[in-house]
Amino acid sequence: MNEHWFRDFFRGAAVDFWMVAAPRPDDDVTFLREVFENGGALLDVPCGGGRHAVPMARHGYDVTGVDISADFLRRAREAAASAGVAIELHERDMRDLPWPSRFDGAWCLGNSFGYIGRDGAREFLRAIAGALKSGSRFVLDTSMTAESLLPTLTDFREMQFGDILFRSVATYDVWTSRLDVEYSFTREGVAETNTAHTNVFTSGELCAMLEEADLHIEDLFASPKRDPFRVGAPRLIIIARR
């Protein structure tokens, strides 16, 4: 297994696909604005193509985005320019956050949390805690908890978005609690194929890891509408405070 697969995965057709396939961020943005109602400097990591960073900046927040993908960051810059907002963007690993006690809040939305292995995830949480001011909130979102993923795990998916045919074949490794997915993106007869490896955590394991990093749990939700988290919920959203 390539432990550093994420360094080269998010480019080309994969980025083009996620830019069109990702759901609209409206409900997420409403939720983030409620959590960070006092404004201030906020950190989006990884920020991808600016799906949340740009609308949050449009609402007047001072947003910094971090992502390892140059292609995603280019899209984020384009989106920010189109929206007429300024966002500070950095190309770096999500664990590399060299801003001690700078931010009034931070979020990690999507499934990126599980990309960097269990030790890497703990390192990331420590980095987040170090970048936050005391009393600031952190929002962690993932659909890769055991409670969400395993009851409805699908081995094969295929869908068409624009000119890209997307296919994925998933295998769950019970020895390591890891989801291995081979992704294929085909455009104009040319296929780009890569494999992603995502660690799967229980919700209790995630809460313990956050507390370990001095990020104290306030709430667990199943949606931005604040539905209670339960087995089979499609995602887990945790609010923690530094």
C-alpha positions as CSV (number, residue, x, y, z in Angstrom):
1,M,0.0,0.0,0.0
2,N,1.2,3.5,-0.9
3,E,0.9,5.4,2.4
4,H,1.4,8.8,0.6
5,W,-1.1,8.2,-2.2
6,F,-2.9,11.5,-1.5
7,R,0.1,13.5,-2.6
8,D,-0.5,12.7,-6.2
9,F,-4.1,11.6,-6.4
10,F,-5.9,14.9,-6.6
11,R,-5.0,16.2,-10.0
12,G,-6.3,16.1,-13.5
13,A,-9.6,14.3,-14.1
14,A,-10.0,13.4,-10.4
15,V,-10.1,17.1,-9.5
16,D,-12.4,18.0,-12.5
17,F,-14.8,15.2,-11.3
18,W,-14.9,16.3,-7.7
19,M,-15.5,19.9,-8.7
20,V,-18.8,19.0,-10.5
21,A,-19.8,16.0,-8.3
22,A,-19.5,17.5,-4.9
23,P,-22.8,18.6,-3.4
24,R,-23.7,22.2,-3.0
25,P,-22.3,23.7,0.2
26,D,-25.3,25.8,1.2
27,D,-26.4,23.8,4.3
28,D,-22.7,23.3,5.4
29,V,-22.1,27.1,5.1
30,T,-25.2,27.9,7.1
31,F,-24.0,25.5,9.8
32,L,-20.5,26.9,9.8
33,R,-21.8,30.5,10.2
34,E,-23.8,29.4,13.2
35,V,-20.8,27.7,14.8
36,F,-18.5,30.6,14.0
37,E,-21.0,33.4,14.6
38,N,-18.4,35.6,16.2
39,G,-16.4,35.8,13.0
40,G,-12.6,36.1,13.1
41,A,-9.8,34.3,11.3
42,L,-10.9,30.8,10.2
43,L,-8.9,27.8,8.8
44,D,-10.3,25.4,6.1
45,V,-8.1,22.3,5.9
46,P,-8.0,20.7,3.4
47,C,-9.8,23.3,1.4
48,G,-10.0,21.6,-2.0
49,G,-11.3,23.9,-4.6
50,G,-12.7,26.4,-2.1
51,R,-16.2,24.9,-1.9
52,H,-16.6,26.2,1.7
53,A,-13.8,28.7,1.9
54,V,-15.2,30.9,-0.9
55,P,-18.8,31.3,0.4
56,M,-17.5,31.8,3.9
57,A,-15.2,34.6,2.7
58,R,-18.2,36.0,0.8
59,H,-20.0,36.3,4.1
60,G,-17.2,38.4,5.5
61,Y,-15.0,35.8,7.2
62,D,-11.2,36.0,7.1
63,V,-10.4,32.5,5.6
64,T,-7.1,30.7,5.2
65,G,-7.2,27.5,3.1
66,V,-4.6,24.7,3.1
67,D,-4.4,21.9,0.6
68,I,-1.7,19.6,-0.8
69,S,-3.2,19.6,-4.3
70,A,-1.9,22.4,-6.7
71,D,-4.8,21.6,-9.0
72,F,-7.4,22.1,-6.3
73,L,-5.7,25.3,-5.1
74,R,-5.8,26.7,-8.7
75,R,-9.5,26.1,-8.7
76,A,-9.9,27.8,-5.3
77,R,-8.0,30.8,-6.6
78,E,-10.2,31.0,-9.6
79,A,-13.4,30.6,-7.5
80,A,-12.2,33.3,-5.1
81,A,-11.4,35.7,-8.0
82,S,-14.8,35.0,-9.6
83,A,-16.6,35.7,-6.3
84,G,-14.5,38.9,-5.7
85,V,-13.1,37.7,-2.4
86,A,-9.6,37.3,-0.9
87,I,-8.5,34.0,0.6
88,E,-5.1,33.2,1.8
89,L,-4.1,29.8,0.3
90,H,-1.2,27.5,1.1
91,E,0.0,24.4,-0.7
92,R,1.1,22.1,2.2
93,D,0.3,18.9,4.0
94,M,-2.7,19.1,6.3
95,R,-0.5,18.3,9.3
96,D,1.8,21.2,8.5
97,L,0.1,24.2,10.1
98,P,2.8,26.6,11.3
99,W,0.6,29.3,12.8
100,P,0.6,29.0,16.6
101,S,-2.7,30.2,18.2
102,R,-3.7,32.2,15.1
103,F,-7.2,31.1,14.3
104,D,-10.6,31.7,15.9
105,G,-12.0,28.6,14.4
106,A,-11.2,25.7,11.9
107,W,-13.0,23.0,10.0
108,C,-12.1,19.8,8.1
109,L,-15.1,18.9,6.0
110,G,-15.3,15.9,3.7
111,N,-13.4,12.6,4.1
112,S,-9.9,13.9,4.1
113,F,-9.4,13.1,7.8
114,G,-8.9,9.4,7.1
115,Y,-6.4,9.8,4.3
116,I,-3.2,10.1,6.4
117,G,-3.4,7.0,8.5
118,R,-4.2,6.7,12.2
119,D,-0.9,8.2,13.4
120,G,-1.2,11.0,10.8
121,A,-4.8,11.7,12.0
122,R,-3.6,12.2,15.5
123,E,-0.7,14.4,14.3
124,F,-3.3,16.5,12.3
125,L,-5.5,17.0,15.4
126,R,-2.5,18.2,17.4
127,A,-1.6,20.6,14.6
128,I,-5.2,21.9,14.6
129,A,-5.1,22.4,18.3
130,G,-1.8,24.3,18.1
131,A,-3.2,26.6,15.4
132,L,-6.3,27.5,17.3
133,K,-6.7,30.2,20.0
134,S,-7.9,29.0,23.4
135,G,-11.7,28.7,23.4
136,S,-12.0,28.4,19.6
137,R,-14.1,25.7,17.9
138,F,-13.1,23.0,15.4
139,V,-15.6,21.2,13.1
140,L,-14.7,17.7,11.9
141,D,-16.9,16.1,9.3
142,T,-16.6,12.6,7.8
143,S,-18.7,9.8,6.3
144,M,-15.9,7.3,7.0
145,T,-17.0,6.3,10.5
146,A,-17.8,2.6,10.9
147,E,-21.3,3.6,12.0
148,S,-21.9,5.4,8.7
149,L,-20.0,3.4,6.2
150,L,-20.4,-0.3,7.0
151,P,-24.2,-0.6,7.1
152,T,-24.5,0.6,3.5
153,L,-21.0,-0.2,2.0
154,T,-21.2,-0.6,-1.8
155,D,-18.5,-2.5,-3.6
156,F,-19.0,-0.9,-7.0
157,R,-20.3,2.5,-8.2
158,E,-20.5,4.0,-11.7
159,M,-21.9,7.4,-12.7
160,Q,-21.5,10.0,-15.4
161,F,-20.8,13.6,-14.7
162,G,-20.5,15.8,-17.8
163,D,-17.8,14.2,-20.0
164,I,-16.3,12.1,-17.2
165,L,-17.4,8.5,-16.5
166,F,-16.6,7.7,-12.9
167,R,-16.1,4.1,-11.6
168,S,-15.0,2.9,-8.2
169,V,-14.3,-0.6,-6.7
170,A,-14.1,-0.7,-2.9
171,T,-12.6,-3.3,-0.6
172,Y,-12.8,-3.1,3.2
173,D,-9.7,-4.4,5.1
174,V,-11.0,-5.9,8.3
175,W,-7.5,-6.3,9.7
176,T,-6.8,-2.5,9.6
177,S,-10.3,-1.0,9.4
178,R,-9.3,0.6,6.1
179,L,-11.3,1.2,3.0
180,D,-9.3,0.7,-0.2
181,V,-11.0,2.2,-3.3
182,E,-9.7,2.0,-6.9
183,Y,-11.1,5.0,-8.8
184,S,-11.3,5.3,-12.5
185,F,-12.0,8.6,-14.4
186,T,-12.6,8.2,-18.1
187,R,-12.8,11.2,-20.4
188,E,-12.8,11.0,-24.3
189,G,-11.7,7.4,-24.1
190,V,-8.7,8.1,-21.8
191,A,-8.9,6.6,-18.3
192,E,-7.0,7.8,-15.2
193,T,-6.9,5.2,-12.5
194,N,-5.7,5.6,-8.9
195,T,-6.3,3.9,-5.5
196,A,-7.2,5.7,-2.4
197,H,-6.8,4.4,1.2
198,T,-9.0,5.8,3.9
199,N,-8.9,4.7,7.6
200,V,-12.3,4.1,9.1
201,F,-12.9,5.1,12.8
202,T,-15.7,4.5,15.2
203,S,-17.4,7.7,16.5
204,G,-16.1,6.8,19.9
205,E,-12.5,6.5,18.6
206,L,-12.8,9.9,17.0
207,C,-14.1,11.5,20.2
208,A,-11.2,10.0,22.2
209,M,-8.6,11.2,19.6
210,L,-10.0,14.7,19.7
211,E,-10.0,14.8,23.5
212,E,-6.4,13.5,23.5
213,A,-5.5,16.5,21.3
214,D,-7.1,18.9,23.8
215,L,-10.1,19.4,21.5
216,H,-13.1,18.9,23.8
217,I,-16.3,17.5,22.4
218,E,-19.4,19.8,22.4
219,D,-21.8,18.0,20.0
220,L,-22.2,15.2,17.5
221,F,-24.6,15.6,14.6
222,A,-25.6,13.6,11.5
223,S,-26.2,16.6,9.3
224,P,-25.9,20.4,9.2
225,K,-29.5,20.5,10.3
226,R,-28.2,19.1,13.6
227,D,-30.0,15.8,13.4
228,P,-28.7,13.4,16.1
229,F,-25.9,11.0,15.0
230,R,-26.9,7.4,14.9
231,V,-25.9,4.1,13.2
232,G,-26.6,4.4,9.5
233,A,-26.4,8.2,9.4
234,P,-24.6,9.3,6.2
235,R,-22.1,11.5,8.0
236,L,-20.8,12.5,11.3
237,I,-20.2,16.2,12.2
238,I,-18.4,16.8,15.5
239,I,-18.0,20.2,17.1
240,A,-15.1,20.4,19.5
241,R,-13.6,23.3,21.5
242,R,-9.9,24.1,22.1
